[in-house]
Amino acid sequence: MKIVMAIIKPFKLEEVRDALTGIGVHGLTVTEVKGYGRQKGHTEIYRGAEYAVSFLPKLKIEVAVASDLTSSVVDAIAGAARTGQIGDGKIFVMPLEKAVRIRTGETDADAL
């Protein structure tokens, strides 16, 4: 089992959710986060004054999947979240040692 964590632009959430649903992934967790990458933020002009925006709003999506679905999930997220612009985000894949469904007590792949 793996945890796939993706940092994406907020307006891409529905497209990513639809792409994941299309390949059979039915559960995900979304968290509002702020951060920056290589661009280190940007500057905006508001009423003639220039402001530095260091931390940009992003969404963090976490999906627990069976190991054999990992590459499909990564491809679906990357395809749906890509705009071709700076700041599209990143995808991280980490091992998942154990999963337990609290309601039923199912474990590992059955819990997903």
Secondary structure, DSSP 8 states (H G I E B T S, - for coil): -EEEEEEE-GGGHHHHHHHHHHTT----EEEEEEE--TT--EEEEETTEEEEE-SEEEEEEEEEE-GGGHHHHHHHHHHHH--SSTT-EEEEEEE----B-TTT--BGGGG-
